[in-house]
């Protein structure tokens, strides 16, 4: 029986020591220098191109000695005022740190190989929504075939007797890969996130291949001939988003 009281005393001392140790570590942890970074609150989901609001952000404290070179990539909490209202160019999910690259302007450059060329085509913006079309999508160009032969006097006097575009045969060429829509070289969401103004949406850049002597591939030559036959009037397009198999 003498052993039981001894064990009880030893257990109580152990518990007391553990509590004192925990209390000491808790006080010491408050003395550790920390760095505050901006994070996304747990229940937030900020879509690409959306502006950051104050309720999207939370302070994340990390001990300085453990932060390493995180300061070179994460945004400090002190910059919260300058970040609010900025648009992110990729989706931000709750529970993650906000990085400097999330707010950077997306690269704006055309990437083609030595055997490729960029061909610009006038397009009729009344026939599609330019903001929906992104580089990497596929398009077909469609126009009304020009009528052959000289107009008769009756055609000149009576426009109603002419063949209307709706009844005239159409010519479709494609598919072609989109490289640019006006001055936009990325998706509409990313472009808006970069706060760049869209212009010249009536001109679309497409990818074409060329031989060593500079001659374009047959499909592109056919397109250029079609444009030449119509005096380079804006053409209609048929659109297929990237990643979706389509054929005409």
C-alpha positions, 0 to 999 in steps of 0.5 A, a space after each residue: 500500500 505504501 507504493 500507491 501513495 508514492 505513485 500518486 505523488 509521482 504522477 501529480 508531480 509529472 502532471 504539474 511539470 507538464 503543465 508548467 512546461 506547457 505554460 512556459 512554451 506558450 509564453 515563449 511562443 508569444 515572444 517569437 517574432 512573426 511575419 504577417 502575410 495575406 491569405 484567402 479566408 477558408 470559405 472564400 472562392 475568388 474566380 479568375 478575373 474577380 477583384 479582391 475584397 477585404 472580406 476575402 483576406 485574412 492575416 496569416 502569421 508565420 514565425 520569422 525564423 521559419 519563413 525562409 524566403 517566403 517574403 520573396 513570393 507571398 504578399 505581406 499583410 502590410 500591403 492589404 490596402 493596395 491589394 483590395 480591388 486588384 483582380 486576380 488572374 487565376 482562381 484563389 481558393 480559401 486557405 491559401 496564401 496570396 502570392 505576388 504572381 496571382 496579381 501580376 500582368 499575364 504575359 502578352 506575346 505570340 508564341 509560334 515556331 520557325 515554320 509558323 506564321 500569323 495571318 490576320 483576318 477581318 471578322 464581322 463582330 456582329 456574328 459572334 461575341 469576341 470576349 468569348 473567343 480565346 487564343 487556342 480556340 478553333 474557328 471556321 471562316 464563312 462568307 458568301 461566294 461572289 456572283 460571277 458575270 456582269 450585272 444586267 440592266 435589270 439588276 441595276 434598275 431593280 435591286 430586288 431582282 438581285 440574288 440576296 445574301 441569304 440565298 447565295 451559296 456560302 463558302 466555309 474554310 477551317 478549322 484555324 487556331 486562334 492566336 489573337 482577338 484584336 490586341 488580346 493574346 489571352 482569355 477575356 478574363 485574364 485580359 480584364 484582370 490585367 486591366 488592359 483595354 480591348 481594341 480592334 476586336 474586328 481583326 483575328 490572328 490565326 496560326 498558319 504554317 509555311 514552307 522553307 521558301 515562305 509559302 503558306 499552307 494550302 488551307 491558308 492560301 484558300 482563305 486568302 483567296 476567299 478574302 481577296 475575292 470579297 475585297 477583304 470584307 469582314 467574314 463570319 466565324 463558326 467557333 469551337 472552344 479549346 478542348 472540345 472536339 468539333 468538325 464541320 
